[in-house]
Amino acid sequence: MKKTLDERGYGVLGTSSVIDDAADAYENLIEAIIASAELEGGVRQLLDEIERTRRRVNALEFKVIPELMEKRRFIEYQRDEMERQEWTRLRRIKKIKAKRAEKR
């Protein structure tokens, strides 16, 4: 968005080309600053997203996954206990049936 000589507010006759060069350099610098500010905004958004993702990963790694593993161990323990109880119950039933068969 470069300005024309008329928009710059000075006349061509009363100034040297150095002023034109300085004005061009200034406008280029302003454009570069604006572009870098846009990039900085994008980088900040990325950093915020990375931080949020890091927090989620930490929550999964240190809270959710250990809790799920503990629940899994509990369920496996309960299942094994139920299997032992069922096996014991079946043995008792078998003994009772065997005693009844002997009495007949």
GROMACS elastic network, one bead per residue, 0.5 to 0.9 nm:
[ bonds ]
;  ai    aj funct       b0    kb
    1    27     6  0.79491   500
    1    31     6  0.80539   500
    2    24     6  0.76588   500
    2    27     6  0.65211   500
    2    28     6  0.82470   500
    3     6     6  0.78793   500
    3     7     6  0.56305   500
    3     8     6  0.62254   500
    3    24     6  0.86781   500
    3    27     6  0.82577   500
    4     7     6  0.51804   500
    4     8     6  0.63793   500
    5     8     6  0.52372   500
    5     9     6  0.71458   500
    5    10     6  0.71335   500
    5    11     6  0.73576   500
    5    12     6  0.74357   500
    5    20     6  0.82542   500
    6     9     6  0.58326   500
    6    10     6  0.69047   500
    6    11     6  0.73032   500
    6    12     6  0.88262   500
    7    10     6  0.81351   500
    8    11     6  0.85951   500
    8    23     6  0.82294   500
   10    13     6  0.88661   500
   10    14     6  0.78300   500
   10    15     6  0.76550   500
   11    14     6  0.57712   500
   11    15     6  0.66831   500
   12    15     6  0.57309   500
   12    16     6  0.75712   500
   12    17     6  0.85421   500
   12    20     6  0.89452   500
   13    16     6  0.78812   500
   15    18     6  0.81249   500
   15    19     6  0.67433   500
   15    20     6  0.82960   500
   16    19     6  0.57838   500
   16    20     6  0.71914   500
   17    21     6  0.61927   500
   17    22     6  0.85565   500
   18    22     6  0.60601   500
   18    23     6  0.85224   500
   19    23     6  0.60516   500
   19    24     6  0.85127   500
   20    23     6  0.50777   500
   20    24     6  0.61296   500
   20    25     6  0.85414   500
   21    24     6  0.50646   500
   21    25     6  0.60917   500
   21    26     6  0.85082   500
   22    25     6  0.50200   500
   22    26     6  0.60348   500
   22    27     6  0.86037   500
   23    27     6  0.61833   500
   23    28     6  0.85671   500
   24    27     6  0.51538   500
   24    28     6  0.61427   500
   24    29     6  0.85119   500
   25    28     6  0.50357   500
   25    29     6  0.60458   500
   25    30     6  0.86224   500
   26    30     6  0.61948   500
   26    31     6  0.86776   500
   27    30     6  0.50653   500
   27    31     6  0.62700   500
   27    32     6  0.86275   500
   28    31     6  0.51334   500
   28    32     6  0.61942   500
   28    33     6  0.86316   500
   29    32     6  0.50160   500
   29    33     6  0.61201   500
   29    34     6  0.86179   500
   30    33     6  0.50384   500
   30    34     6  0.62013   500
   30    35     6  0.86110   500
   31    34     6  0.51270   500
   31    35     6  0.61721   500
   31    36     6  0.86050   500
   32    35     6  0.50504   500
   32    36     6  0.60811   500
   32    37     6  0.85030   500
   33    36     6  0.51019   500
   33    37     6  0.60624   500
   33    38     6  0.86446   500
   34    37     6  0.50524   500
   34    38     6  0.63253   500
   34    39     6  0.87193   500
   35    38     6  0.51671   500
   35    39     6  0.63385   500
   35    40     6  0.86471   500
   36    40     6  0.60001   500
   36    41     6  0.85625   500
   37    41     6  0.62178   500
   37    42     6  0.86937   500
   38    41     6  0.51545   500
   38    42     6  0.64127   500
   38    43     6  0.87282   500
   39    42     6  0.50750   500
   39    43     6  0.61464   500
   39    44     6  0.85742   500
   40    43     6  0.50035   500
   40    44     6  0.60800   500
   40    45     6  0.85983   500
   41    44     6  0.51015   500
   41    45     6  0.62880   500
   41    46     6  0.86963   500
   42    45     6  0.51261   500
   42    46     6  0.62722   500
   42    47     6  0.86708   500
   43    46     6  0.50017   500
   43    47     6  0.61434   500
   43    48     6  0.86042   500
   44    47     6  0.50186   500
   44    48     6  0.61682   500
   44    49     6  0.86157   500
   45    48     6  0.50800   500
   45    49     6  0.62179   500
   45    50     6  0.85871   500
   46    49     6  0.50557   500
   46    50     6  0.60765   500
   46    51     6  0.85622   500
   47    51     6  0.61211   500
   47    52     6  0.86211   500
   48    51     6  0.50962   500
   48    52     6  0.62478   500
   48    53     6  0.85991   500
   49    52     6  0.50872   500
   49    53     6  0.60784   500
   49    54     6  0.84770   500
   50    53     6  0.50443   500
   50    54     6  0.60031   500
   50    55     6  0.86088   500
   51    55     6  0.62542   500
   51    56     6  0.86884   500
   52    55     6  0.51656   500
   52    56     6  0.63307   500
   52    57     6  0.87132   500
   53    56     6  0.50318   500
   53    57     6  0.61447   500
   53    58     6  0.85666   500
   54    57     6  0.50735   500
   54    58     6  0.61317   500
   54    59     6  0.85462   500
   55    58     6  0.50790   500
   55    59     6  0.61100   500
   55    60     6  0.86014   500
   56    59     6  0.50157   500
   56    60     6  0.61774   500
   56    61     6  0.85034   500
   57    60     6  0.50657   500
   57    61     6  0.59381   500
   57    62     6  0.84030   500
   58    62     6  0.57487   500
   58    63     6  0.76848   500
   59    62     6  0.54782   500
   59    63     6  0.52482   500
   59    64     6  0.63439   500
   59    65     6  0.84553   500
   60    63     6  0.55971   500
   60    65     6  0.56091   500
   60    66     6  0.83091   500
   61    64     6  0.65867   500
   61    65     6  0.57023   500
   61    66     6  0.73192   500
   62    65     6  0.66679   500
   62    66     6  0.63943   500
   62    67     6  0.87151   500
   63    66     6  0.56186   500
   63    67     6  0.61518   500
   63    68     6  0.86830   500
   64    67     6  0.51910   500
   64    68     6  0.61431   500
   64    69     6  0.86152   500
   65    68     6  0.50550   500
   65    69     6  0.60848   500
   65    70     6  0.85679   500
   66    69     6  0.50114   500
   66    70     6  0.61319   500
   66    71     6  0.86050   500
   67    70     6  0.50872   500
   67    71     6  0.62206   500
   67    72     6  0.85778   500
   68    71     6  0.50224   500
   68    72     6  0.60814   500
   68    73     6  0.86306   500
   69    73     6  0.62151   500
   69    74     6  0.86020   500
   70    73     6  0.51041   500
   70    74     6  0.61912   500
   70    75     6  0.86289   500
   71    75     6  0.61039   500
   71    76     6  0.85365   500
   72    75     6  0.51115   500
   72    76     6  0.61150   500
   72    77     6  0.85043   500
   73    76     6  0.50908   500
   73    77     6  0.60562   500
   73    78     6  0.85582   500
   74    77     6  0.50378   500
   74    78     6  0.61221   500
   74    79     6  0.85474   500
   75    78     6  0.50317   500
   75    79     6  0.60519   500
   75    80     6  0.85418   500
   76    79     6  0.50192   500
   76    80     6  0.60981   500
   76    81     6  0.84792   500
   77    80     6  0.51450   500
   77    81     6  0.60820   500
   77    82     6  0.85782   500
   78    81     6  0.50078   500
   78    82     6  0.61071   500
   78    83     6  0.85836   500
   79    82     6  0.50929   500
   79    83     6  0.61991   500
   79    84     6  0.86961   500
   80    83     6  0.50248   500
   80    84     6  0.62522   500
   80    85     6  0.86432   500
   81    84     6  0.51061   500
   81    85     6  0.61989   500
   81    86     6  0.85645   500
   82    85     6  0.50274   500
   82    86     6  0.60396   500
   82    87     6  0.84988   500
   83    86     6  0.50447   500
   83    87     6  0.60657   500
   83    88     6  0.85478   500
   84    87     6  0.50601   500
   84    88     6  0.61230   500
   84    89     6  0.85134   500
   85    88     6  0.50552   500
   85    89     6  0.60306   500
   85    90     6  0.85509   500
   86    90     6  0.60969   500
   86    91     6  0.85832   500
   87    90     6  0.51510   500
   87    91     6  0.62613   500
   87    92     6  0.87592   500
   88    91     6  0.51014   500
   88    92     6  0.63153   500
   88    93     6  0.86968   500
   89    92     6  0.51567   500
   89    93     6  0.62371   500
   89    94     6  0.85912   500
   90    93     6  0.50418   500
   90    94     6  0.60621   500
   90    95     6  0.86068   500
   91    94     6  0.50144   500
   91    95     6  0.61930   500
   91    96     6  0.86143   500
   92    95     6  0.50763   500
   92    96     6  0.61335   500
   92    97     6  0.85671   500
   93    96     6  0.50533   500
   93    97     6  0.61134   500
   93    98     6  0.84963   500
   94    97     6  0.51293   500
   94    98     6  0.60961   500
   94    99     6  0.86704   500
   95    99     6  0.61788   500
   95   100     6  0.86128   500
   96    99     6  0.51451   500
   96   100     6  0.62271   500
   96   101     6  0.85950   500
   97   100     6  0.50719   500
   97   101     6  0.60936   500
   97   102     6  0.86392   500
   98   101     6  0.50566   500
   98   102     6  0.62628   500
   98   103     6  0.87948   500
   99   102     6  0.50911   500
   99   103     6  0.63596   500
   99   104     6  0.89588   500
  100   103     6  0.51764   500
  100   104     6  0.66093   500
  101   104     6  0.54306   500
